[in-house]
Amino acid sequence: MQKLPKIQDFKAPEGYFDSLPDYILEEIKPHRSIQWMKYAAAAAILVVSLGVWQFNSSETQFETLAMDEEVNLFIESQYWTAEDVLAMVDNPEEILDQIIAEEMVYEVDMVDENDQHWY
């Protein structure tokens, strides 16, 4: 114990404890500059996330369009038959109903044009 250096007593500066509560309260108060930065960061995250979402949705739309064009190319070149296309879909009845509805509209238009000139 004799080898350890003696530690002198710590003395607080004059008036330290008198100003300590004011200093603590000043440090605890929220700073206004941080508040607006939180709102700005939230707005930036919102803008970026909406941009990413919009970019991804438009990319999917282009992929779908390209896939439709590719399917039409296979059908028009007669590489795929109607049976091949119907075998690839989940609900072939829906596609057949749609084709029949489109043909019916076309036939009604043709009949109307022919009715005008029959007399």
Phi and psi restraints in degrees (range 20) as a CNS / XPLOR table:
assign (resid 1 and name C) (resid 2 and name N)
       (resid 2 and name CA) (resid 2 and name C) 1.0 -72.0 20.0 2
assign (resid 2 and name N) (resid 2 and name CA)
       (resid 2 and name C) (resid 3 and name N) 1.0 -21.5 20.0 2
assign (resid 2 and name C) (resid 3 and name N)
       (resid 3 and name CA) (resid 3 and name C) 1.0 -78.5 20.0 2
assign (resid 3 and name N) (resid 3 and name CA)
       (resid 3 and name C) (resid 4 and name N) 1.0 -20.2 20.0 2
assign (resid 3 and name C) (resid 4 and name N)
       (resid 4 and name CA) (resid 4 and name C) 1.0 -73.8 20.0 2
assign (resid 4 and name N) (resid 4 and name CA)
       (resid 4 and name C) (resid 5 and name N) 1.0 138.5 20.0 2
assign (resid 4 and name C) (resid 5 and name N)
       (resid 5 and name CA) (resid 5 and name C) 1.0 -71.8 20.0 2
assign (resid 5 and name N) (resid 5 and name CA)
       (resid 5 and name C) (resid 6 and name N) 1.0 149.3 20.0 2
assign (resid 5 and name C) (resid 6 and name N)
       (resid 6 and name CA) (resid 6 and name C) 1.0 -77.1 20.0 2
assign (resid 6 and name N) (resid 6 and name CA)
       (resid 6 and name C) (resid 7 and name N) 1.0 134.6 20.0 2
assign (resid 6 and name C) (resid 7 and name N)
       (resid 7 and name CA) (resid 7 and name C) 1.0 -96.2 20.0 2
assign (resid 7 and name N) (resid 7 and name CA)
       (resid 7 and name C) (resid 8 and name N) 1.0 130.7 20.0 2
assign (resid 7 and name C) (resid 8 and name N)
       (resid 8 and name CA) (resid 8 and name C) 1.0 -80.4 20.0 2
assign (resid 8 and name N) (resid 8 and name CA)
       (resid 8 and name C) (resid 9 and name N) 1.0 150.5 20.0 2
assign (resid 8 and name C) (resid 9 and name N)
       (resid 9 and name CA) (resid 9 and name C) 1.0 -63.9 20.0 2
assign (resid 9 and name N) (resid 9 and name CA)
       (resid 9 and name C) (resid 10 and name N) 1.0 141.1 20.0 2
assign (resid 9 and name C) (resid 10 and name N)
       (resid 10 and name CA) (resid 10 and name C) 1.0 -84.4 20.0 2
assign (resid 10 and name N) (resid 10 and name CA)
       (resid 10 and name C) (resid 11 and name N) 1.0 131.9 20.0 2
assign (resid 10 and name C) (resid 11 and name N)
       (resid 11 and name CA) (resid 11 and name C) 1.0 -118.8 20.0 2
assign (resid 11 and name N) (resid 11 and name CA)
       (resid 11 and name C) (resid 12 and name N) 1.0 130.5 20.0 2
assign (resid 11 and name C) (resid 12 and name N)
       (resid 12 and name CA) (resid 12 and name C) 1.0 -74.3 20.0 2
assign (resid 12 and name N) (resid 12 and name CA)
       (resid 12 and name C) (resid 13 and name N) 1.0 147.6 20.0 2
assign (resid 12 and name C) (resid 13 and name N)
       (resid 13 and name CA) (resid 13 and name C) 1.0 -60.8 20.0 2
assign (resid 13 and name N) (resid 13 and name CA)
       (resid 13 and name C) (resid 14 and name N) 1.0 158.1 20.0 2
assign (resid 13 and name C) (resid 14 and name N)
       (resid 14 and name CA) (resid 14 and name C) 1.0 -63.0 20.0 2
assign (resid 14 and name N) (resid 14 and name CA)
       (resid 14 and name C) (resid 15 and name N) 1.0 125.6 20.0 2
assign (resid 14 and name C) (resid 15 and name N)
       (resid 15 and name CA) (resid 15 and name C) 1.0 76.5 20.0 2
assign (resid 15 and name N) (resid 15 and name CA)
       (resid 15 and name C) (resid 16 and name N) 1.0 13.2 20.0 2
assign (resid 15 and name C) (resid 16 and name N)
       (resid 16 and name CA) (resid 16 and name C) 1.0 -63.6 20.0 2
assign (resid 16 and name N) (resid 16 and name CA)
       (resid 16 and name C) (resid 17 and name N) 1.0 -49.1 20.0 2
assign (resid 16 and name C) (resid 17 and name N)
       (resid 17 and name CA) (resid 17 and name C) 1.0 -73.3 20.0 2
assign (resid 17 and name N) (resid 17 and name CA)
       (resid 17 and name C) (resid 18 and name N) 1.0 -18.6 20.0 2
assign (resid 17 and name C) (resid 18 and name N)
       (resid 18 and name CA) (resid 18 and name C) 1.0 -72.0 20.0 2
assign (resid 18 and name N) (resid 18 and name CA)
       (resid 18 and name C) (resid 19 and name N) 1.0 -38.2 20.0 2
assign (resid 18 and name C) (resid 19 and name N)
       (resid 19 and name CA) (resid 19 and name C) 1.0 -94.9 20.0 2
assign (resid 19 and name N) (resid 19 and name CA)
       (resid 19 and name C) (resid 20 and name N) 1.0 -3.9 20.0 2
assign (resid 19 and name C) (resid 20 and name N)
       (resid 20 and name CA) (resid 20 and name C) 1.0 -61.7 20.0 2
assign (resid 20 and name N) (resid 20 and name CA)
       (resid 20 and name C) (resid 21 and name N) 1.0 -47.1 20.0 2
assign (resid 20 and name C) (resid 21 and name N)
       (resid 21 and name CA) (resid 21 and name C) 1.0 -60.4 20.0 2
assign (resid 21 and name N) (resid 21 and name CA)
       (resid 21 and name C) (resid 22 and name N) 1.0 -40.0 20.0 2
assign (resid 21 and name C) (resid 22 and name N)
       (resid 22 and name CA) (resid 22 and name C) 1.0 -64.3 20.0 2
assign (resid 22 and name N) (resid 22 and name CA)
       (resid 22 and name C) (resid 23 and name N) 1.0 -39.9 20.0 2
assign (resid 22 and name C) (resid 23 and name N)
       (resid 23 and name CA) (resid 23 and name C) 1.0 -65.0 20.0 2
assign (resid 23 and name N) (resid 23 and name CA)
       (resid 23 and name C) (resid 24 and name N) 1.0 -42.5 20.0 2
assign (resid 23 and name C) (resid 24 and name N)
       (resid 24 and name CA) (resid 24 and name C) 1.0 -65.2 20.0 2
assign (resid 24 and name N) (resid 24 and name CA)
       (resid 24 and name C) (resid 25 and name N) 1.0 -45.1 20.0 2
assign (resid 24 and name C) (resid 25 and name N)
       (resid 25 and name CA) (resid 25 and name C) 1.0 -64.0 20.0 2
assign (resid 25 and name N) (resid 25 and name CA)
       (resid 25 and name C) (resid 26 and name N) 1.0 -35.3 20.0 2
assign (resid 25 and name C) (resid 26 and name N)
       (resid 26 and name CA) (resid 26 and name C) 1.0 -65.8 20.0 2
assign (resid 26 and name N) (resid 26 and name CA)
       (resid 26 and name C) (resid 27 and name N) 1.0 -38.0 20.0 2
assign (resid 26 and name C) (resid 27 and name N)
       (resid 27 and name CA) (resid 27 and name C) 1.0 -73.7 20.0 2
assign (resid 27 and name N) (resid 27 and name CA)
       (resid 27 and name C) (resid 28 and name N) 1.0 -29.0 20.0 2
assign (resid 27 and name C) (resid 28 and name N)
       (resid 28 and name CA) (resid 28 and name C) 1.0 -77.9 20.0 2
assign (resid 28 and name N) (resid 28 and name CA)
       (resid 28 and name C) (resid 29 and name N) 1.0 -30.2 20.0 2
assign (resid 28 and name C) (resid 29 and name N)
       (resid 29 and name CA) (resid 29 and name C) 1.0 -57.3 20.0 2
assign (resid 29 and name N) (resid 29 and name CA)
       (resid 29 and name C) (resid 30 and name N) 1.0 136.6 20.0 2
assign (resid 29 and name C) (resid 30 and name N)
       (resid 30 and name CA) (resid 30 and name C) 1.0 -69.6 20.0 2
assign (resid 30 and name N) (resid 30 and name CA)
       (resid 30 and name C) (resid 31 and name N) 1.0 140.5 20.0 2
assign (resid 30 and name C) (resid 31 and name N)
       (resid 31 and name CA) (resid 31 and name C) 1.0 -88.4 20.0 2
assign (resid 31 and name N) (resid 31 and name CA)
       (resid 31 and name C) (resid 32 and name N) 1.0 134.4 20.0 2
assign (resid 31 and name C) (resid 32 and name N)
       (resid 32 and name CA) (resid 32 and name C) 1.0 -64.7 20.0 2
assign (resid 32 and name N) (resid 32 and name CA)
       (resid 32 and name C) (resid 33 and name N) 1.0 -32.3 20.0 2
assign (resid 32 and name C) (resid 33 and name N)
       (resid 33 and name CA) (resid 33 and name C) 1.0 -65.7 20.0 2
assign (resid 33 and name N) (resid 33 and name CA)
       (resid 33 and name C) (resid 34 and name N) 1.0 -29.5 20.0 2
assign (resid 33 and name C) (resid 34 and name N)
       (resid 34 and name CA) (resid 34 and name C) 1.0 -75.6 20.0 2
assign (resid 34 and name N) (resid 34 and name CA)
       (resid 34 and name C) (resid 35 and name N) 1.0 -33.0 20.0 2
assign (resid 34 and name C) (resid 35 and name N)
       (resid 35 and name CA) (resid 35 and name C) 1.0 -62.2 20.0 2
assign (resid 35 and name N) (resid 35 and name CA)
       (resid 35 and name C) (resid 36 and name N) 1.0 -47.4 20.0 2
assign (resid 35 and name C) (resid 36 and name N)
       (resid 36 and name CA) (resid 36 and name C) 1.0 -69.9 20.0 2
assign (resid 36 and name N) (resid 36 and name CA)
       (resid 36 and name C) (resid 37 and name N) 1.0 -26.8 20.0 2
assign (resid 36 and name C) (resid 37 and name N)
       (resid 37 and name CA) (resid 37 and name C) 1.0 -68.6 20.0 2
assign (resid 37 and name N) (resid 37 and name CA)
       (resid 37 and name C) (resid 38 and name N) 1.0 -34.2 20.0 2
assign (resid 37 and name C) (resid 38 and name N)
       (resid 38 and name CA) (resid 38 and name C) 1.0 -63.7 20.0 2
assign (resid 38 and name N) (resid 38 and name CA)
       (resid 38 and name C) (resid 39 and name N) 1.0 -44.8 20.0 2
assign (resid 38 and name C) (resid 39 and name N)
       (resid 39 and name CA) (resid 39 and name C) 1.0 -66.3 20.0 2
assign (resid 39 and name N) (resid 39 and name CA)
       (resid 39 and name C) (resid 40 and name N) 1.0 -39.0 20.0 2
assign (resid 39 and name C) (resid 40 and name N)
       (resid 40 and name CA) (resid 40 and name C) 1.0 -65.6 20.0 2
assign (resid 40 and name N) (resid 40 and name CA)
       (resid 40 and name C) (resid 41 and name N) 1.0 -39.8 20.0 2
assign (resid 40 and name C) (resid 41 and name N)
       (resid 41 and name CA) (resid 41 and name C) 1.0 -66.0 20.0 2
assign (resid 41 and name N) (resid 41 and name CA)
       (resid 41 and name C) (resid 42 and name N) 1.0 -40.9 20.0 2
assign (resid 41 and name C) (resid 42 and name N)
       (resid 42 and name CA) (resid 42 and name C) 1.0 -64.1 20.0 2
assign (resid 42 and name N) (resid 42 and name CA)
       (resid 42 and name C) (resid 43 and name N) 1.0 -41.4 20.0 2
assign (resid 42 and name C) (resid 43 and name N)
       (resid 43 and name CA) (resid 43 and name C) 1.0 -65.5 20.0 2
assign (resid 43 and name N) (resid 43 and name CA)
       (resid 43 and name C) (resid 44 and name N) 1.0 -40.2 20.0 2
assign (resid 43 and name C) (resid 44 and name N)
       (resid 44 and name CA) (resid 44 and name C) 1.0 -64.5 20.0 2
assign (resid 44 and name N) (resid 44 and name CA)
       (resid 44 and name C) (resid 45 and name N) 1.0 -41.3 20.0 2
assign (resid 44 and name C) (resid 45 and name N)
       (resid 45 and name CA) (resid 45 and name C) 1.0 -63.8 20.0 2
assign (resid 45 and name N) (resid 45 and name CA)
       (resid 45 and name C) (resid 46 and name N) 1.0 -40.6 20.0 2
assign (resid 45 and name C) (resid 46 and name N)
       (resid 46 and name CA) (resid 46 and name C) 1.0 -63.4 20.0 2
assign (resid 46 and name N) (resid 46 and name CA)
       (resid 46 and name C) (resid 47 and name N) 1.0 -45.3 20.0 2
assign (resid 46 and name C) (resid 47 and name N)
       (resid 47 and name CA) (resid 47 and name C) 1.0 -63.7 20.0 2
assign (resid 47 and name N) (resid 47 and name CA)
       (resid 47 and name C) (resid 48 and name N) 1.0 -44.0 20.0 2
assign (resid 47 and name C) (resid 48 and name N)
       (resid 48 and name CA) (resid 48 and name C) 1.0 -65.0 20.0 2
assign (resid 48 and name N) (resid 48 and name CA)
       (resid 48 and name C) (resid 49 and name N) 1.0 -43.9 20.0 2
assign (resid 48 and name C) (resid 49 and name N)
       (resid 49 and name CA) (resid 49 and name C) 1.0 -65.7 20.0 2
assign (resid 49 and name N) (resid 49 and name CA)
       (resid 49 and name C) (resid 50 and name N) 1.0 -38.9 20.0 2
assign (resid 49 and name C) (resid 50 and name N)
       (resid 50 and name CA) (resid 50 and name C) 1.0 -66.0 20.0 2
assign (resid 50 and name N) (resid 50 and name CA)
       (resid 50 and name C) (resid 51 and name N) 1.0 -38.0 20.0 2
assign (resid 50 and name C) (resid 51 and name N)
       (resid 51 and name CA) (resid 51 and name C) 1.0 -64.2 20.0 2
assign (resid 51 and name N) (resid 51 and name CA)
       (resid 51 and name C) (resid 52 and name N) 1.0 -42.9 20.0 2
assign (resid 51 and name C) (resid 52 and name N)
       (resid 52 and name CA) (resid 52 and name C) 1.0 -64.8 20.0 2
assign (resid 52 and name N) (resid 52 and name CA)
       (resid 52 and name C) (resid 53 and name N) 1.0 -42.7 20.0 2
assign (resid 52 and name C) (resid 53 and name N)
       (resid 53 and name CA) (resid 53 and name C) 1.0 -63.2 20.0 2
assign (resid 53 and name N) (resid 53 and name CA)
       (resid 53 and name C) (resid 54 and name N) 1.0 -44.6 20.0 2
assign (resid 53 and name C) (resid 54 and name N)
       (resid 54 and name CA) (resid 54 and name C) 1.0 -64.7 20.0 2
assign (resid 54 and name N) (resid 54 and name CA)
       (resid 54 and name C) (resid 55 and name N) 1.0 -41.4 20.0 2
assign (resid 54 and name C) (resid 55 and name N)
       (resid 55 and name CA) (resid 55 and name C) 1.0 -64.2 20.0 2
assign (resid 55 and name N) (resid 55 and name CA)
       (resid 55 and name C) (resid 56 and name N) 1.0 -42.8 20.0 2
assign (resid 55 and name C) (resid 56 and name N)
       (resid 56 and name CA) (resid 56 and name C) 1.0 -67.7 20.0 2
assign (resid 56 and name N) (resid 56 and name CA)
       (resid 56 and name C) (resid 57 and name N) 1.0 -37.7 20.0 2
assign (resid 56 and name C) (resid 57 and name N)
       (resid 57 and name CA) (resid 57 and name C) 1.0 -69.5 20.0 2
assign (resid 57 and name N) (resid 57 and name CA)
       (resid 57 and name C) (resid 58 and name N) 1.0 -37.1 20.0 2
assign (resid 57 and name C) (resid 58 and name N)
       (resid 58 and name CA) (resid 58 and name C) 1.0 -70.6 20.0 2
assign (resid 58 and name N) (resid 58 and name CA)
       (resid 58 and name C) (resid 59 and name N) 1.0 -33.0 20.0 2
assign (resid 58 and name C) (resid 59 and name N)
       (resid 59 and name CA) (resid 59 and name C) 1.0 -65.4 20.0 2
assign (resid 59 and name N) (resid 59 and name CA)
       (resid 59 and name C) (resid 60 and name N) 1.0 -40.5 20.0 2
assign (resid 59 and name C) (resid 60 and name N)
       (resid 60 and name CA) (resid 60 and name C) 1.0 -65.0 20.0 2
assign (resid 60 and name N) (resid 60 and name CA)
       (resid 60 and name C) (resid 61 and name N) 1.0 -37.1 20.0 2
assign (resid 60 and name C) (resid 61 and name N)
       (resid 61 and name CA) (resid 61 and name C) 1.0 -64.0 20.0 2
assign (resid 61 and name N) (resid 61 and name CA)
       (resid 61 and name C) (resid 62 and name N) 1.0 -41.6 20.0 2
assign (resid 61 and name C) (resid 62 and name N)
       (resid 62 and name CA) (resid 62 and name C) 1.0 -67.0 20.0 2
assign (resid 62 and name N) (resid 62 and name CA)
       (resid 62 and name C) (resid 63 and name N) 1.0 -37.6 20.0 2
assign (resid 62 and name C) (resid 63 and name N)
       (resid 63 and name CA) (resid 63 and name C) 1.0 -64.2 20.0 2
assign (resid 63 and name N) (resid 63 and name CA)
       (resid 63 and name C) (resid 64 and name N) 1.0 -41.1 20.0 2
assign (resid 63 and name C) (resid 64 and name N)
       (resid 64 and name CA) (resid 64 and name C) 1.0 -64.7 20.0 2
assign (resid 64 and name N) (resid 64 and name CA)
       (resid 64 and name C) (resid 65 and name N) 1.0 -42.3 20.0 2
assign (resid 64 and name C) (resid 65 and name N)
       (resid 65 and name CA) (resid 65 and name C) 1.0 -63.2 20.0 2
assign (resid 65 and name N) (resid 65 and name CA)
       (resid 65 and name C) (resid 66 and name N) 1.0 -44.8 20.0 2
assign (resid 65 and name C) (resid 66 and name N)
       (resid 66 and name CA) (resid 66 and name C) 1.0 -63.4 20.0 2
assign (resid 66 and name N) (resid 66 and name CA)
       (resid 66 and name C) (resid 67 and name N) 1.0 -38.0 20.0 2
assign (resid 66 and name C) (resid 67 and name N)
       (resid 67 and name CA) (resid 67 and name C) 1.0 -67.1 20.0 2
assign (resid 67 and name N) (resid 67 and name CA)
       (resid 67 and name C) (resid 68 and name N) 1.0 -40.4 20.0 2
assign (resid 67 and name C) (resid 68 and name N)
       (resid 68 and name CA) (resid 68 and name C) 1.0 -62.4 20.0 2
assign (resid 68 and name N) (resid 68 and name CA)
       (resid 68 and name C) (resid 69 and name N) 1.0 -42.3 20.0 2
assign (resid 68 and name C) (resid 69 and name N)
       (resid 69 and name CA) (resid 69 and name C) 1.0 -63.9 20.0 2
assign (resid 69 and name N) (resid 69 and name CA)
       (resid 69 and name C) (resid 70 and name N) 1.0 -39.1 20.0 2
assign (resid 69 and name C) (resid 70 and name N)
       (resid 70 and name CA) (resid 70 and name C) 1.0 -66.8 20.0 2
assign (resid 70 and name N) (resid 70 and name CA)
       (resid 70 and name C) (resid 71 and name N) 1.0 -41.2 20.0 2
assign (resid 70 and name C) (resid 71 and name N)
       (resid 71 and name CA) (resid 71 and name C) 1.0 -62.8 20.0 2
assign (resid 71 and name N) (resid 71 and name CA)
       (resid 71 and name C) (resid 72 and name N) 1.0 -44.6 20.0 2
assign (resid 71 and name C) (resid 72 and name N)
       (resid 72 and name CA) (resid 72 and name C) 1.0 -61.0 20.0 2
assign (resid 72 and name N) (resid 72 and name CA)
       (resid 72 and name C) (resid 73 and name N) 1.0 -37.4 20.0 2
assign (resid 72 and name C) (resid 73 and name N)
       (resid 73 and name CA) (resid 73 and name C) 1.0 -63.1 20.0 2
assign (resid 73 and name N) (resid 73 and name CA)
       (resid 73 and name C) (resid 74 and name N) 1.0 -43.7 20.0 2
assign (resid 73 and name C) (resid 74 and name N)
       (resid 74 and name CA) (resid 74 and name C) 1.0 -63.9 20.0 2
assign (resid 74 and name N) (resid 74 and name CA)
       (resid 74 and name C) (resid 75 and name N) 1.0 -38.4 20.0 2
assign (resid 74 and name C) (resid 75 and name N)
       (resid 75 and name CA) (resid 75 and name C) 1.0 -71.4 20.0 2
assign (resid 75 and name N) (resid 75 and name CA)
       (resid 75 and name C) (resid 76 and name N) 1.0 -46.1 20.0 2
assign (resid 75 and name C) (resid 76 and name N)
       (resid 76 and name CA) (resid 76 and name C) 1.0 -65.8 20.0 2
assign (resid 76 and name N) (resid 76 and name CA)
       (resid 76 and name C) (resid 77 and name N) 1.0 -32.8 20.0 2
assign (resid 76 and name C) (resid 77 and name N)
       (resid 77 and name CA) (resid 77 and name C) 1.0 -81.3 20.0 2
assign (resid 77 and name N) (resid 77 and name CA)
       (resid 77 and name C) (resid 78 and name N) 1.0 1.6 20.0 2
assign (resid 77 and name C) (resid 78 and name N)
       (resid 78 and name CA) (resid 78 and name C) 1.0 60.5 20.0 2
assign (resid 78 and name N) (resid 78 and name CA)
       (resid 78 and name C) (resid 79 and name N) 1.0 26.9 20.0 2
assign (resid 78 and name C) (resid 79 and name N)
       (resid 79 and name CA) (resid 79 and name C) 1.0 -74.0 20.0 2
assign (resid 79 and name N) (resid 79 and name CA)
       (resid 79 and name C) (resid 80 and name N) 1.0 -36.8 20.0 2
assign (resid 79 and name C) (resid 80 and name N)
       (resid 80 and name CA) (resid 80 and name C) 1.0 -107.7 20.0 2
assign (resid 80 and name N) (resid 80 and name CA)
       (resid 80 and name C) (resid 81 and name N) 1.0 141.2 20.0 2
assign (resid 80 and name C) (resid 81 and name N)
       (resid 81 and name CA) (resid 81 and name C) 1.0 -95.2 20.0 2
assign (resid 81 and name N) (resid 81 and name CA)
       (resid 81 and name C) (resid 82 and name N) 1.0 172.9 20.0 2
assign (resid 81 and name C) (resid 82 and name N)
       (resid 82 and name CA) (resid 82 and name C) 1.0 -62.2 20.0 2
assign (resid 82 and name N) (resid 82 and name CA)
       (resid 82 and name C) (resid 83 and name N) 1.0 -36.0 20.0 2
assign (resid 82 and name C) (resid 83 and name N)
       (resid 83 and name CA) (resid 83 and name C) 1.0 -65.8 20.0 2
assign (resid 83 and name N) (resid 83 and name CA)
       (resid 83 and name C) (resid 84 and name N) 1.0 -37.7 20.0 2
assign (resid 83 and name C) (resid 84 and name N)
       (resid 84 and name CA) (resid 84 and name C) 1.0 -62.4 20.0 2
assign (resid 84 and name N) (resid 84 and name CA)
       (resid 84 and name C) (resid 85 and name N) 1.0 -44.7 20.0 2
assign (resid 84 and name C) (resid 85 and name N)
       (resid 85 and name CA) (resid 85 and name C) 1.0 -65.7 20.0 2
assign (resid 85 and name N) (resid 85 and name CA)
       (resid 85 and name C) (resid 86 and name N) 1.0 -44.7 20.0 2
assign (resid 85 and name C) (resid 86 and name N)
       (resid 86 and name CA) (resid 86 and name C) 1.0 -66.3 20.0 2
assign (resid 86 and name N) (resid 86 and name CA)
       (resid 86 and name C) (resid 87 and name N) 1.0 -29.2 20.0 2
assign (resid 86 and name C) (resid 87 and name N)
       (resid 87 and name CA) (resid 87 and name C) 1.0 -72.0 20.0 2
assign (resid 87 and name N) (resid 87 and name CA)
       (resid 87 and name C) (resid 88 and name N) 1.0 -23.2 20.0 2
assign (resid 87 and name C) (resid 88 and name N)
       (resid 88 and name CA) (resid 88 and name C) 1.0 -85.0 20.0 2
assign (resid 88 and name N) (resid 88 and name CA)
       (resid 88 and name C) (resid 89 and name N) 1.0 -17.8 20.0 2
assign (resid 88 and name C) (resid 89 and name N)
       (resid 89 and name CA) (resid 89 and name C) 1.0 -93.2 20.0 2
assign (resid 89 and name N) (resid 89 and name CA)
       (resid 89 and name C) (resid 90 and name N) 1.0 160.1 20.0 2
assign (resid 89 and name C) (resid 90 and name N)
       (resid 90 and name CA) (resid 90 and name C) 1.0 -75.4 20.0 2
assign (resid 90 and name N) (resid 90 and name CA)
       (resid 90 and name C) (resid 91 and name N) 1.0 -39.1 20.0 2
assign (resid 90 and name C) (resid 91 and name N)
       (resid 91 and name CA) (resid 91 and name C) 1.0 -128.1 20.0 2
assign (resid 91 and name N) (resid 91 and name CA)
       (resid 91 and name C) (resid 92 and name N) 1.0 86.9 20.0 2
assign (resid 91 and name C) (resid 92 and name N)
       (resid 92 and name CA) (resid 92 and name C) 1.0 -67.4 20.0 2
assign (resid 92 and name N) (resid 92 and name CA)
       (resid 92 and name C) (resid 93 and name N) 1.0 -27.5 20.0 2
assign (resid 92 and name C) (resid 93 and name N)
       (resid 93 and name CA) (resid 93 and name C) 1.0 -61.3 20.0 2
assign (resid 93 and name N) (resid 93 and name CA)
       (resid 93 and name C) (resid 94 and name N) 1.0 -37.8 20.0 2
assign (resid 93 and name C) (resid 94 and name N)
       (resid 94 and name CA) (resid 94 and name C) 1.0 -64.2 20.0 2
assign (resid 94 and name N) (resid 94 and name CA)
       (resid 94 and name C) (resid 95 and name N) 1.0 -42.4 20.0 2
assign (resid 94 and name C) (resid 95 and name N)
       (resid 95 and name CA) (resid 95 and name C) 1.0 -67.4 20.0 2
assign (resid 95 and name N) (resid 95 and name CA)
       (resid 95 and name C) (resid 96 and name N) 1.0 -42.1 20.0 2
assign (resid 95 and name C) (resid 96 and name N)
       (resid 96 and name CA) (resid 96 and name C) 1.0 -62.3 20.0 2
assign (resid 96 and name N) (resid 96 and name CA)
       (resid 96 and name C) (resid 97 and name N) 1.0 -40.7 20.0 2
assign (resid 96 and name C) (resid 97 and name N)
       (resid 97 and name CA) (resid 97 and name C) 1.0 -62.5 20.0 2
assign (resid 97 and name N) (resid 97 and name CA)
       (resid 97 and name C) (resid 98 and name N) 1.0 -39.6 20.0 2
assign (resid 97 and name C) (resid 98 and name N)
       (resid 98 and name CA) (resid 98 and name C) 1.0 -66.2 20.0 2
assign (resid 98 and name N) (resid 98 and name CA)
       (resid 98 and name C) (resid 99 and name N) 1.0 -42.6 20.0 2
assign (resid 98 and name C) (resid 99 and name N)
       (resid 99 and name CA) (resid 99 and name C) 1.0 -63.6 20.0 2
assign (resid 99 and name N) (resid 99 and name CA)
       (resid 99 and name C) (resid 100 and name N) 1.0 -43.3 20.0 2
assign (resid 99 and name C) (resid 100 and name N)
       (resid 100 and name CA) (resid 100 and name C) 1.0 -63.6 20.0 2
assign (resid 100 and name N) (resid 100 and name CA)
       (resid 100 and name C) (resid 101 and name N) 1.0 -41.2 20.0 2
assign (resid 100 and name C) (resid 101 and name N)
       (resid 101 and name CA) (resid 101 and name C) 1.0 -63.4 20.0 2
assign (resid 101 and name N) (resid 101 and name CA)
       (resid 101 and name C) (resid 102 and name N) 1.0 -41.1 20.0 2
assign (resid 101 and name C) (resid 102 and name N)
       (resid 102 and name CA) (resid 102 and name C) 1.0 -66.2 20.0 2
assign (resid 102 and name N) (resid 102 and name CA)
       (resid 102 and name C) (resid 103 and name N) 1.0 -40.3 20.0 2
assign (resid 102 and name C) (resid 103 and name N)
       (resid 103 and name CA) (resid 103 and name C) 1.0 -68.3 20.0 2
assign (resid 103 and name N) (resid 103 and name CA)
       (resid 103 and name C) (resid 104 and name N) 1.0 -35.4 20.0 2
assign (resid 103 and name C) (resid 104 and name N)
       (resid 104 and name CA) (resid 104 and name C) 1.0 -64.3 20.0 2
assign (resid 104 and name N) (resid 104 and name CA)
       (resid 104 and name C) (resid 105 and name N) 1.0 -40.4 20.0 2
assign (resid 104 and name C) (resid 105 and name N)
       (resid 105 and name CA) (resid 105 and name C) 1.0 -63.5 20.0 2
assign (resid 105 and name N) (resid 105 and name CA)
       (resid 105 and name C) (resid 106 and name N) 1.0 -42.1 20.0 2
assign (resid 105 and name C) (resid 106 and name N)
       (resid 106 and name CA) (resid 106 and name C) 1.0 -64.9 20.0 2
assign (resid 106 and name N) (resid 106 and name CA)
       (resid 106 and name C) (resid 107 and name N) 1.0 -42.5 20.0 2
assign (resid 106 and name C) (resid 107 and name N)
       (resid 107 and name CA) (resid 107 and name C) 1.0 -66.6 20.0 2
assign (resid 107 and name N) (resid 107 and name CA)
       (resid 107 and name C) (resid 108 and name N) 1.0 -38.6 20.0 2
assign (resid 107 and name C) (resid 108 and name N)
       (resid 108 and name CA) (resid 108 and name C) 1.0 -64.1 20.0 2
assign (resid 108 and name N) (resid 108 and name CA)
       (resid 108 and name C) (resid 109 and name N) 1.0 -40.7 20.0 2
assign (resid 108 and name C) (resid 109 and name N)
       (resid 109 and name CA) (resid 109 and name C) 1.0 -63.1 20.0 2
assign (resid 109 and name N) (resid 109 and name CA)
       (resid 109 and name C) (resid 110 and name N) 1.0 -42.0 20.0 2
assign (resid 109 and name C) (resid 110 and name N)
       (resid 110 and name CA) (resid 110 and name C) 1.0 -65.2 20.0 2
assign (resid 110 and name N) (resid 110 and name CA)
       (resid 110 and name C) (resid 111 and name N) 1.0 -41.7 20.0 2
assign (resid 110 and name C) (resid 111 and name N)
       (resid 111 and name CA) (resid 111 and name C) 1.0 -64.2 20.0 2
assign (resid 111 and name N) (resid 111 and name CA)
       (resid 111 and name C) (resid 112 and name N) 1.0 -41.4 20.0 2
assign (resid 111 and name C) (resid 112 and name N)
       (resid 112 and name CA) (resid 112 and name C) 1.0 -62.4 20.0 2
assign (resid 112 and name N) (resid 112 and name CA)
       (resid 112 and name C) (resid 113 and name N) 1.0 -40.6 20.0 2
assign (resid 112 and name C) (resid 113 and name N)
       (resid 113 and name CA) (resid 113 and name C) 1.0 -67.1 20.0 2
assign (resid 113 and name N) (resid 113 and name CA)
       (resid 113 and name C) (resid 114 and name N) 1.0 -40.2 20.0 2
assign (resid 113 and name C) (resid 114 and name N)
       (resid 114 and name CA) (resid 114 and name C) 1.0 -71.1 20.0 2
assign (resid 114 and name N) (resid 114 and name CA)
       (resid 114 and name C) (resid 115 and name N) 1.0 -33.1 20.0 2
assign (resid 114 and name C) (resid 115 and name N)
       (resid 115 and name CA) (resid 115 and name C) 1.0 -63.9 20.0 2
assign (resid 115 and name N) (resid 115 and name CA)
       (resid 115 and name C) (resid 116 and name N) 1.0 -31.0 20.0 2
assign (resid 115 and name C) (resid 116 and name N)
       (resid 116 and name CA) (resid 116 and name C) 1.0 -69.8 20.0 2
assign (resid 116 and name N) (resid 116 and name CA)
       (resid 116 and name C) (resid 117 and name N) 1.0 -27.8 20.0 2
assign (resid 116 and name C) (resid 117 and name N)
       (resid 117 and name CA) (resid 117 and name C) 1.0 -111.0 20.0 2
assign (resid 117 and name N) (resid 117 and name CA)
       (resid 117 and name C) (resid 118 and name N) 1.0 12.3 20.0 2
assign (resid 117 and name C) (resid 118 and name N)
       (resid 118 and name CA) (resid 118 and name C) 1.0 -79.4 20.0 2
assign (resid 118 and name N) (resid 118 and name CA)
       (resid 118 and name C) (resid 119 and name N) 1.0 -20.0 20.0 2
